[in-house]
Structure formats: C-alpha cells, structure tokens
Amino acid sequence: MIDTMAKKAPPSFEKAVDELEKIVKSLESGDLPLEKALEKFEAGIKLSRYCSEKLDDAEKRVTLLMADENGETIEKSFDVESE
C-alpha cells in the first residue's frame, strides 16, 4: 500500500534549536512523568542530530566557497574588525 500522507517538512535550523531549548528546559524542570520525559528526550536527541547535520552541511558549503581556483581550501582567520 502506498503511503498517502504527506511528509512533514523539516524545521528550519533556528526553529529546531528553539524547540530543543524548550525541551531542555522542560526536562530540567523535573516536573514531567517518566514516560513523557523519555518522549521529550527522544525528540531532543532527534533535533540535536538534525541540527548537527545542518551545521556540518553549512561547514561543507563554506569550505567549497573558500576554495581557490585549484580547488585547494584557503584557510584564513575571520577578523570582524578588518571586514
């Protein structure tokens, strides 16, 4: 049988971080029953992995943009004051 449910679009990085922060606060409060705390923890782990992947992707894109004409990565420090 074909799954007719549309897949939910992934959240933006910023929304994922906001949601992760809310989960952490609710877990730190200690007011959740065990089962609810485990559900929140699982959701937090998924969001954490998602955010980590997004950051890795961004780093790869920046590396590609910083390559010279020979494809070699140019590393230089980012100095906000000189920009």
C-alpha positions in Angstrom: 0.0 0.0 0.0 1.3 3.5 -0.9 1.6 5.9 2.0 -0.7 8.8 1.1 0.3 11.0 4.0 2.5 13.9 3.0 5.8 14.0 4.7 6.2 16.9 7.1 8.9 19.4 6.0 11.9 19.6 8.3 12.0 22.7 10.5 14.5 25.4 9.9 17.7 25.2 11.9 16.5 28.1 14.1 13.2 26.5 14.8 14.9 23.3 15.7 17.2 25.0 18.1 14.3 26.9 19.7 12.4 23.6 20.1 15.5 21.9 21.5 15.9 24.7 24.1 12.2 24.3 25.2 12.7 20.5 25.6 15.9 21.0 27.7 14.0 23.5 30.0 11.1 21.1 30.4 13.4 18.2 31.2 15.5 20.3 33.6 12.3 21.3 35.5 11.9 17.7 36.7 8.1 18.1 36.6 7.5 15.5 33.8 6.4 12.0 34.4 9.0 9.4 33.4 7.2 8.4 30.1 6.7 12.0 29.0 10.4 12.8 29.9 11.6 9.9 27.8 9.5 11.1 24.8 10.9 14.6 25.2 14.4 13.2 25.5 14.0 11.2 22.3 12.6 14.2 20.5 15.6 16.2 21.8 18.1 13.7 20.5 16.5 13.8 17.0 16.6 17.6 17.0 20.2 17.6 18.2 21.2 15.2 15.4 19.3 17.3 12.8 21.0 20.5 14.0 24.4 18.8 13.9 23.8 17.6 10.3 22.7 21.2 9.3 25.9 22.6 10.8 28.0 20.0 9.1 26.3 20.9 5.8 26.9 24.6 6.3 30.6 23.9 7.1 31.0 22.0 3.8 29.4 24.8 1.8 31.7 27.4 3.4 34.7 25.2 2.6 33.6 24.9 -1.0 33.2 28.7 -1.2 36.6 29.2 0.3 38.4 27.0 -2.3 40.9 28.7 -4.6 41.0 28.2 -8.4 42.8 24.9 -8.0 40.2 23.5 -5.5 42.5 23.9 -2.6 40.9 25.2 0.6 42.2 28.5 1.7 42.1 28.9 5.5 42.3 32.3 7.0 41.1 33.8 10.2 37.9 35.8 10.2 38.6 39.2 11.7 35.4 41.1 12.1 37.2 44.5 12.7 39.1 44.3 9.4 36.0 43.5 7.3 
